[in-house]
């Protein structure tokens, strides 16, 4: 009988976002290694496309107005039934869980009862994010304790950056159990467009695209405000921001006063890729001091895979990545700095797009990251 790996996650395709894409890639990589994969997740909001060797078991869950499982009550609506789901059925050989930390606590308790090792997949540090979101002190303590309990009990912790791995170790996790697996995007979906212009045409204004989550810690409002300053001298410029998040209503209110800005909401990955491939500049940001400075946003990989340079506003791993590899511009999280960088931008040449694409293939492939994650999981079999 093939080994069984069970994934516990509140989000999985057909949900759209970095987390569901990352988990599907992991599931496929595990199947390629001869494992059976069972995904315990939430009811699908759209038609599901099945993968060979992967079984999804779904239950209804509370969602917010955008259809996203986000917030303490929605998390609990997934985690409470998850306890019974993890304790029943065929005994798995390994369990892998995603955030939030409450899912990790449930996974630790049930795995201990069944004598099963588990893996914590860590795309970000939730206790730091709760600080950035301004959560009350009792909530901060509870999130930190839950996160530490989940990580310290894991047989493996998969961190997406070296900085995040170091943070986990400082929190008390044995470094020997931590693996840095990286992150990325589907480079077969996110790719350059054959018809993209190759000559600078910035006189009438450039095309700028933000694709991804818009939450408090992204602080994407800096781009609307910065673009407004730039567009005052370049009336033909366009800013398109696709994706969801708690900050979208505020951004739409800001955009009403700025010609050339569009926020159409969440779009399929193929549409996001087409927008990025046709843009002159792609945007990514993190609010300094938000606790997410250790992240390298997948927006950077998505943009470069499409051959589009990145304007990153903020500090930390994302800023360092853009600077070290000459992927575009890394500026302060400030509207004036954003406007100044946009004024320097031109439509990328074919050579520049090819170089960015080559970098993404080498450093930002989701399939490669999933292979590293699957190797870490199968170490436990």
C-alpha positions as CSV (number, residue, x, y, z in Angstrom):
1,X,0.0,0.0,0.0
2,X,1.3,3.4,-0.9
3,X,2.1,5.8,2.0
4,X,-0.7,8.3,2.8
5,X,0.0,12.0,3.2
6,X,-2.9,14.0,4.6
7,X,-3.0,17.8,4.0
8,X,-5.0,19.9,6.4
9,X,-5.7,23.3,4.9
10,X,-8.6,25.9,4.9
11,X,-7.8,26.8,1.3
12,X,-7.1,24.6,-1.8
13,X,-7.9,25.0,-5.5
14,X,-10.2,26.0,-7.0
15,X,-9.5,28.8,-4.5
16,X,-7.1,31.3,-6.0
17,X,-4.0,32.5,-4.2
18,X,-0.4,31.7,-3.2
19,X,-1.4,29.2,-0.5
20,X,-3.8,27.0,-2.6
21,X,-1.3,27.0,-5.5
22,X,1.6,26.0,-3.2
23,X,-0.4,23.2,-1.7
24,X,-1.6,21.8,-5.0
25,X,2.0,21.8,-6.2
26,X,3.1,19.9,-3.1
27,X,0.3,17.4,-3.5
28,X,1.4,16.7,-7.1
29,X,5.0,16.4,-6.1
30,X,4.1,13.8,-3.4
31,X,2.0,11.8,-5.9
32,X,5.0,11.8,-8.2
33,X,7.0,10.2,-5.4
34,X,4.5,7.3,-5.0
35,X,2.4,8.7,-2.2
36,X,-1.4,8.9,-1.9
37,X,-2.6,12.4,-0.9
38,X,-5.8,13.2,0.9
39,X,-6.7,16.9,1.3
40,X,-9.0,17.9,4.2
41,X,-10.2,21.3,3.2
42,X,-13.3,23.5,2.7
43,X,-16.2,23.3,0.3
44,X,-15.3,24.6,-3.2
45,X,-16.6,27.9,-4.4
46,X,-16.2,26.9,-8.1
47,X,-15.9,23.8,-10.2
48,X,-13.0,21.6,-9.0
49,X,-10.4,20.0,-11.3
50,X,-9.2,16.8,-9.8
51,X,-5.5,15.7,-9.9
52,X,-4.6,12.0,-10.2
53,X,-3.7,10.5,-6.9
54,X,-5.2,13.3,-4.9
55,X,-8.5,13.0,-3.0
56,X,-10.2,16.1,-1.6
57,X,-12.6,15.8,1.3
58,X,-14.5,19.0,1.7
59,X,-16.9,20.5,4.3
60,X,-18.7,23.8,4.4
61,X,-17.0,26.7,6.3
62,X,-17.7,30.3,7.2
63,X,-16.4,32.8,4.6
64,X,-16.2,36.5,4.6
65,X,-18.0,38.8,2.1
66,X,-15.3,38.1,-0.5
67,X,-15.7,34.3,-0.2
68,X,-12.4,34.0,1.7
69,X,-11.8,31.9,4.9
70,X,-10.4,34.8,7.0
71,X,-11.0,35.8,10.6
72,X,-11.1,33.9,13.9
73,X,-14.7,32.5,13.6
74,X,-14.1,31.3,10.0
75,X,-10.9,29.7,11.1
76,X,-12.6,27.9,14.0
77,X,-15.4,26.8,11.7
78,X,-12.7,24.8,9.8
79,X,-10.6,23.8,12.8
80,X,-13.3,22.4,15.1
81,X,-14.6,19.8,12.6
82,X,-11.0,19.2,11.5
83,X,-10.3,17.5,14.9
84,X,-12.8,14.7,14.1
85,X,-11.6,14.5,10.5
86,X,-8.0,13.9,11.5
87,X,-8.9,11.3,14.1
88,X,-11.0,9.2,11.7
89,X,-10.4,7.3,8.5
90,X,-7.2,5.5,7.4
91,X,-4.2,6.3,9.6
92,X,-1.9,8.5,7.5
93,X,1.8,8.2,7.5
94,X,2.4,12.0,7.6
95,X,0.1,15.0,8.1
96,X,1.0,18.4,6.6
97,X,-0.8,21.5,7.9
98,X,-0.9,25.1,6.7
99,X,-1.7,28.2,8.9
100,X,-3.5,29.5,10.8
101,X,-1.8,28.4,14.1
102,X,-5.1,27.0,15.4
103,X,-4.9,24.4,12.6
104,X,-1.4,23.6,13.8
105,X,-2.6,23.0,17.3
106,X,-5.4,20.7,16.1
107,X,-2.9,18.8,13.9
108,X,-0.4,18.4,16.8
109,X,-3.1,17.1,19.2
110,X,-4.6,14.6,16.8
111,X,-1.2,13.5,15.4
112,X,0.0,12.7,18.9
113,X,-3.2,10.7,19.6
114,X,-2.6,8.6,16.5
115,X,1.2,8.4,16.7
116,X,1.7,10.2,13.4
117,X,4.5,12.7,12.6
118,X,3.3,16.0,11.1
119,X,4.9,18.8,9.1
120,X,4.2,22.6,9.5
121,X,4.3,24.4,6.2
122,X,5.2,28.0,7.2
123,X,4.7,30.7,4.5
124,X,4.7,33.5,7.1
125,X,4.9,34.1,10.9
126,X,1.4,34.7,12.0
127,X,2.2,36.0,15.5
128,X,4.1,38.9,13.9
129,X,1.3,39.5,11.4
130,X,-1.2,39.7,14.3
131,X,0.9,42.5,15.8
132,X,0.8,44.4,12.5
133,X,-3.0,44.0,12.3
134,X,-3.4,45.6,15.7
135,X,-4.9,42.6,17.5
136,X,-5.6,43.0,21.2
137,X,-2.9,41.8,23.6
138,X,-4.8,38.6,24.7
139,X,-5.2,37.6,21.1
140,X,-1.5,38.3,20.4
141,X,-0.5,36.0,23.3
142,X,-2.9,33.3,22.2
143,X,-1.7,33.4,18.6
144,X,2.0,33.3,19.7
145,X,1.4,30.4,22.0
146,X,-0.6,28.4,19.4
147,X,2.1,29.0,16.8
148,X,4.9,28.0,19.1
149,X,3.1,24.8,20.1
150,X,2.4,23.8,16.5
151,X,6.0,24.5,15.3
152,X,7.8,22.9,18.3
153,X,5.8,19.7,17.9
154,X,6.4,19.3,14.2
155,X,8.8,16.7,12.9
156,X,9.6,19.1,10.1
157,X,9.0,22.8,9.6
158,X,9.1,24.0,6.0
159,X,10.1,27.7,5.8
160,X,9.9,29.6,2.5
161,X,12.9,31.9,3.3
162,X,16.1,31.6,5.2
163,X,15.1,34.6,7.4
164,X,11.9,32.9,8.3
165,X,13.8,29.7,9.2
166,X,16.1,31.7,11.5
167,X,13.0,33.3,13.1
168,X,11.6,29.9,13.8
169,X,14.8,28.6,15.3
170,X,14.9,31.7,17.6
171,X,11.4,30.7,18.7
172,X,12.7,27.4,20.0
173,X,12.5,25.0,17.1
174,X,15.4,22.6,16.6
175,X,17.3,23.8,13.5
176,X,17.8,20.2,12.4
177,X,14.0,19.9,11.8
178,X,13.7,23.1,9.7
179,X,14.0,23.0,5.9
180,X,14.1,26.1,3.6
181,X,12.1,25.1,0.6
182,X,11.6,28.5,-1.1
183,X,8.5,29.7,-2.9
184,X,7.5,30.5,-6.5
185,X,4.7,30.5,-9.1
186,X,3.6,28.2,-11.9
187,X,6.1,29.3,-14.6
188,X,4.0,27.6,-17.3
189,X,1.1,29.9,-16.5
190,X,3.1,33.1,-15.7
191,X,5.1,33.6,-18.8
192,X,5.9,36.5,-21.2
193,X,3.4,37.4,-23.9
194,X,4.8,36.9,-27.5
195,X,3.2,40.2,-28.5
196,X,4.6,42.4,-25.8
197,X,6.1,45.6,-27.1
198,X,9.9,45.8,-27.2
199,X,10.6,49.5,-27.5
200,X,10.3,52.2,-24.9
201,X,6.9,54.0,-25.2
202,X,6.7,55.9,-21.9
203,X,5.8,59.3,-23.3
204,X,2.1,58.8,-22.9
205,X,2.5,56.9,-19.6
206,X,3.3,53.3,-18.7
207,X,1.0,50.4,-17.8
208,X,1.4,49.3,-14.2
209,X,-0.1,46.1,-12.6
210,X,-0.6,44.9,-9.0
211,X,-1.6,41.3,-8.8
212,X,-2.3,39.6,-5.5
213,X,-3.6,40.0,-2.0
214,X,-4.3,43.5,-0.7
215,X,-4.2,43.4,3.1
216,X,-3.1,45.7,5.8
217,X,0.5,44.4,5.7
218,X,0.8,44.9,2.0
219,X,-0.1,48.6,2.3
220,X,-0.9,48.8,-1.4
221,X,-2.4,52.2,-1.0
222,X,1.1,53.6,-1.4
223,X,0.8,52.6,-5.1
224,X,-2.5,54.4,-5.6
225,X,-1.1,57.6,-4.0
226,X,2.2,57.3,-5.8
227,X,0.5,56.6,-9.1
228,X,-1.7,59.7,-8.7
229,X,1.5,61.9,-8.5
230,X,3.0,60.2,-11.5
231,X,-0.2,60.3,-13.6
232,X,-0.6,64.0,-13.1
233,X,2.2,64.4,-15.6
234,X,1.4,61.3,-17.6
235,X,-2.3,61.2,-18.2
236,X,-2.2,58.1,-20.4
237,X,-0.7,56.0,-17.6
238,X,-2.8,53.0,-16.3
239,X,-2.8,51.2,-13.0
240,X,-4.6,47.9,-12.7
241,X,-4.9,46.2,-9.3
242,X,-6.3,42.7,-9.4
243,X,-6.9,40.5,-6.3
244,X,-8.8,40.5,-3.1
245,X,-8.2,41.3,0.5
246,X,-9.5,43.4,3.4
247,X,-7.9,46.6,2.0
248,X,-9.8,46.5,-1.3
249,X,-12.7,48.8,-0.2
250,X,-10.3,51.4,1.0
251,X,-8.2,51.2,-2.1
252,X,-11.3,51.6,-4.3
253,X,-12.3,54.7,-2.4
254,X,-8.8,56.1,-2.9
255,X,-8.9,55.2,-6.6
256,X,-12.1,57.2,-7.3
257,X,-10.1,60.4,-7.3
258,X,-7.3,59.0,-9.6
259,X,-8.0,58.7,-13.3
260,X,-6.5,55.6,-14.9
261,X,-6.9,53.2,-11.9
262,X,-8.9,50.1,-12.1
263,X,-9.6,47.4,-9.4
264,X,-11.6,44.6,-11.1
265,X,-11.3,42.2,-8.1
266,X,-10.0,38.6,-8.2
267,X,-9.3,37.1,-11.6
268,X,-8.2,33.7,-12.8
269,X,-4.4,33.1,-12.8
270,X,-4.3,33.1,-16.6
271,X,-5.8,36.6,-16.7
272,X,-3.4,37.8,-14.0
273,X,-0.5,36.4,-16.0
274,X,-1.7,38.1,-19.2
275,X,-2.0,41.5,-17.4
276,X,1.5,41.1,-15.9
277,X,3.0,40.1,-19.2
278,X,1.5,43.1,-20.9
279,X,2.6,45.6,-18.2
280,X,5.7,47.8,-18.1
281,X,6.0,47.6,-14.3
282,X,4.6,45.2,-11.7
283,X,4.1,46.1,-8.1
284,X,4.8,44.5,-4.7
285,X,4.9,45.9,-1.3
286,X,5.1,45.2,2.5
287,X,4.6,47.7,5.2
288,X,7.8,48.1,7.2
289,X,7.6,46.7,10.7
290,X,4.6,44.6,9.9
291,X,6.3,41.4,10.9
292,X,6.3,40.2,7.3
293,X,9.7,41.6,6.4
294,X,11.0,38.0,6.3
295,X,8.8,37.2,3.3
296,X,9.6,37.3,-0.3
297,X,6.3,38.0,-1.9
298,X,5.3,35.6,-4.7
299,X,4.3,38.8,-6.6
300,X,8.0,39.2,-7.4
301,X,8.2,35.7,-8.9
302,X,5.0,36.1,-10.9
303,X,6.1,39.4,-12.4
304,X,9.6,38.2,-13.4
305,X,8.3,35.0,-14.8
306,X,6.2,37.2,-17.1
307,X,9.4,39.2,-18.0
308,X,8.2,42.3,-16.2
309,X,10.4,44.4,-13.8
310,X,9.2,44.9,-10.3
311,X,8.7,48.0,-8.2
312,X,8.9,46.9,-4.6
313,X,7.9,49.4,-1.9
314,X,9.1,48.4,1.6
315,X,12.0,46.7,3.3
316,X,13.2,43.2,4.2
317,X,13.6,40.1,2.0
318,X,11.6,41.4,-0.9
319,X,13.5,44.6,-1.1
320,X,16.8,42.7,-0.9
321,X,15.8,40.3,-3.6
322,X,14.9,43.0,-6.0
323,X,18.2,44.9,-5.3
324,X,20.6,42.0,-5.3
325,X,19.3,40.5,-8.6
326,X,18.5,43.8,-10.4
327,X,14.8,42.9,-10.8
328,X,13.6,46.5,-11.0
329,X,13.3,49.2,-8.3
330,X,13.3,48.8,-4.5
331,X,12.1,52.0,-2.7
332,X,10.8,53.1,0.6
333,X,7.1,52.5,1.4
334,X,6.3,56.1,0.4
335,X,4.1,57.6,-2.3
336,X,6.8,60.1,-3.4
337,X,9.4,57.3,-3.8
338,X,6.9,55.3,-5.8
339,X,6.2,58.2,-8.1
340,X,9.9,58.8,-8.6
341,X,10.5,55.2,-9.6
342,X,7.5,55.2,-12.0
343,X,9.0,58.3,-13.7
344,X,12.2,56.3,-14.4
345,X,10.3,53.3,-15.8
346,X,10.2,52.5,-19.5
347,X,8.7,49.6,-21.5
348,X,11.2,46.8,-21.0
349,X,13.3,45.6,-23.9
350,X,13.0,42.1,-25.1
351,X,16.5,41.4,-23.7
352,X,15.4,42.7,-20.3
353,X,12.3,40.5,-20.3
354,X,14.3,37.5,-21.3
355,X,16.8,38.1,-18.5
356,X,14.0,38.4,-15.9
357,X,12.3,35.3,-17.2
358,X,15.5,33.3,-16.9
359,X,16.0,34.5,-13.3
360,X,12.4,33.4,-12.4
361,X,13.0,30.0,-14.0
362,X,16.1,29.5,-11.9
363,X,14.8,31.0,-8.6
364,X,11.0,31.3,-8.6
365,X,9.6,28.0,-9.9
366,X,6.8,26.7,-7.7
367,X,7.3,23.2,-9.0
368,X,11.0,23.3,-7.8
369,X,9.9,24.6,-4.4
370,X,7.3,21.9,-4.2
371,X,9.9,19.2,-5.0
372,X,12.0,20.5,-2.1
373,X,9.0,20.5,0.2
374,X,8.0,16.9,-0.9
375,X,11.6,15.7,-0.3
376,X,11.3,17.1,3.3
377,X,7.9,15.4,3.9
378,X,9.1,12.0,2.5
379,X,12.1,12.1,4.8
380,X,9.6,11.1,7.5
381,X,8.2,8.0,5.7
